[in-house]
Amino acid sequence: MSTEPAAGPSTESLSVRGRTVLVAGAGSPSGVAVCKALEAAGAKVVAVGRDAARLENTLFSLFDADLRTCDLSDPEEVSALASDLEETYGGIDGLIHLVGGWRGGGGITGQSDDDWDFLETNILRTLRNVSRSFYDQLAASDDGRLAIVSSTAVDSPTAGGAGYAAAKAGAEAWVQAIAQGFRRAQSGAKENPQPQHSAAVVLVVKALVDDAMRTAEPDRNFSTYTDVQALADAVVGLFSEDAAQLNGRRISLVPGA
C-alpha cells in the first residue's frame, strides 16, 4: 500500500478560518495540540471527550472552544450531539478523529478478546458512529473535511500487533468509503455534478510524541515519531487544499518519509 508524502503549501484561497471543527479525543496530547492550532488559525473548535474534568484541565487556555462530553462509542449519544451542533452552528465543517489506543503482544494466539474489544470500540466503533452522524453535515459544508490518524502498522503488521493493525486497516477502509461517498455525491455525480468540496483523508504516523514524553525519557530516540504539533499543522492545512485533490488521500507524516 503506497502512502503519499505530506503536500506542500497550497495556493488555494481556502482557509479553516470561520469553520466549525469537531475534534474527537480532544483531551489527549494530540487533541490539545490540534485544538490549539485550529483556534489559532481562526476556527471554532468543538472539543469532544468522555471526561469533562480532563477537557477543562487540558484545554483551559483556549479562548472560545466549545467543550462537549460524549461517549463516542454510544450511537445515541453521538446522534444527539450531531443534532445539537446542527441546531447551534448549522452543522460542522470538519471532523478530526483522534480516538484510539494500542493493545497487543503475545503473537497471534495471544491476541485477547479484551484487547480486541478495546481496539474495536476506540478505533472503529467511535469512528463509525461519528462519521455516520456527521456525514451529511460534512457533505453539505462548502469546505468539509474528515481526517483520522492511522499507523504504519497497516503497511507492515506484526503478529504481536495483529489486532491493532487490523483495527487501523478497518478504519482506513471506512474513511476510503466516506471519500467515495463524497465524490459520488459531488464531482462524480451522474446528474448535476458540482465541484468537489468535501474530502476524507488518512494521516499516517509511526507513533506520536510530545514534550512530556521527551522529558520523561530523555535518552529515547523519537526521531521516527511525529510530533503532535506537526500533526496539528497538517490538520489545519487540510482546509487550505483543494478537496478534489485531497479526497481519499493517505498522507504520511512520518519524519523523513
N, C-alpha and C positions, 0 to 999 in steps of 0.2 A: 504494500500500500504506500503510495507516494504522499509526501507531505510538502506543501509549498512553504517557502520561507516567508517571513512576515513582509508585507508590502511596504514600499517606501511611502513618503508623504504624497498625499493626493492633491491634485489641482482642482478638485471639485469644490464648488461653493456650498458644501454641506457642513453641518455642524451639529454637535449634541446640545448646543445652547438652546434653551427653551423646551427641550424634550423631557418627558417624564420617563424615568428609567427605574425599573424594579430590579433590585439586587437580592437574590435569594442566597441565604447563607451569609448575610451581611456582618454578622458578629465575629467571623473568622478573621485572621490577619489579612488574607487576600480580600475578603469582603470589605474590611475597613479601608484598605488602600484603594480599592475600586470606587467605593462610595466617595471618598475624599477627592479623588481625581475627577469624578463626574461632576460633583458640586462645584469644584474649582473651575471647571470648563463651562459652567452655566446651566447644568441640567437640574431638574427637580428629581431628587433621589427618594425612592420609596425603599427603605431598608427593611428587609424581612428576615426574621429569625424566630426560633422557638422560645428563646429566653429573653424576656423584656429587660431584666436587670443587666444581662450581658450586652444587649444592644445599647442601653443607656450608658454603660460604663466604657464601652469601646468607641462609641460614636458621639460622645458628648461635645466634641469640638466642632461638629458640623453645624452650620448656620441654620439651615432650613430643611433638614431631612425629615421625612415622614416615617417614623419608626413604627413598624407593624409586627405583631406577633402572630404566627400562624404555623400550624403543624402541616407542612407541605406534603406529608405522606397521607393526609386525610383529604380526599377529594371534595368533601362537602365544605370543609374549612377553606380550601383553595377557591372553590366556586364562589363562596360568599365574599372572599377578598376581591376576586375579579369583579363582581357586581358592585362592590363598594368603590373600587377605584374607577370603574366606568362612570359611576354617578359623580364622584368627586372631581375627577380630572378629564372626563370624557374618554378614558382609556389610557393605556400606556403606549410608549413608543419603543421601549427597549426592555428586554428580559435577559438578565445575566445570571446564569445558574452556576453557583459556586458550592452547592451542597455535595458532599461526598464523604471521603474517608477511605482508609485502607485496612484490609484484613487479609491474612494469608499465612503461608508456612505449611510444612508437613507434606509437601508433594501433593499429587492428585488425590491419593486416598486420605490425606489429612485436611482436605477442604471441607470444613464442617458446615452443617446446616445452619448453625447460629451465625457463622461468618457470612454465608450466602444471604441469609435473611437481612443482615445488616447492610450488605452491599446493595442488594436489590432495592431495599427500602430507600436508602440515601441517594444512590446514584441514579437508579432507573425510575422508581415509583414517583419520587418528587419531581423529576423532570417531566414524566408523563402527565402528572397532574397539572403542573403549572403551564405547560405548553398547550395542553388541551383547553384549559380555562381561559388563557390569554391569547390563543391563536387568532381569533377574529379581531381582537384589538390591534395586534401587531400587523395583521394583514391590511387593516383599514388605515393604519398610520401612513403618512406620506414619507416616512423615513424609519420604518420598523426594523428592529434588529433583535435577533436572538442569538446568544452565544453560550457555549458550555466550555469547561476546561476538561480536556481529555489527557491521555497519557501515552508516552512512547511504549508502554507495556502492550498496547494494542498491536504494535508492529512486531514485537518480539516477546510474546508471552512465555512465562516460565511455569513449571509445574507448581511451584510454591505460590505463585500469584495467579493461578488459573481463574479463580473466582473474580478477582479484581479486574483482570484483563477482559474477561467475558462481559462483566457489567459495563465497563467502559466502552467496549465494542458495541454493545447493545445501545448505549446512549448515543454513540456516534451514528449508528444506523437510524435511530429515531430522528436525530437532527437532519440527516440527509433526506428523510421522508418529509420533514417540515419544509426544507428547502424546495423540494419538488412541488409541494403543495402551493407554496408562494409563487413559484414560477408558473405553474399551471393556471393559477388564478389571475396572473398579471401579464408578464411579457409573453408567456406561452399560451395564453387563452385562445381557443379556436375562434371565438367570436369576440369582437371588440377588444383586442389585446391593448394593453397600456404599458407605459414604461415601468420596468421593474422598480419597486420602491420598498419592498420588504426583503430581508435576507436573513438566513440562518447559517451560522458558521461554527466550526470546531477549532478551538485554540489548544495546541498540544504542548505539553511540558513533560520533562522527566520527573521533576518534583518542584515544589515551590519553596522559597526561602525568604525569611525576613530578618530584620536586625536582631530580634530577640534570639533567634536560632543561632545566628553567628556569635552572639555574646555568650550563649550557653555552651557552645562547642567551638572555641576559637581556633583549634587545630584541625578541624574537619575541613575537607575540600568540598566546597559548594560550587565549584566552577561550572558544572553542567546543570545546576539548578537555576530556575527562573526566578528572579527577584519579584516580589509581589508588586513593586512599583512598575516594573516592565509590563506585567500583566495589566495593571491599571491603565497604563498609557495605551496599550493595544486596544483595550475595551473602548476608551474614549475615541480612538482613531477609527473604529468601525463606523461611526456616524459621519465620517468625512470621506468615506469611499463610496463609489457608485454601487448601488445594490445589485445591478446586473452582473458586475464583475466580482462581487463579494459572495453572492448567494451560493451556498453549497461548498465553499472552500474549506480546506483543512490546513490551518496555518500554524507552522512551527514557531514557538517562542523559545526553543532550546538555544542557549548561548552558543554561537559558532556554527549553528546548523545552516 
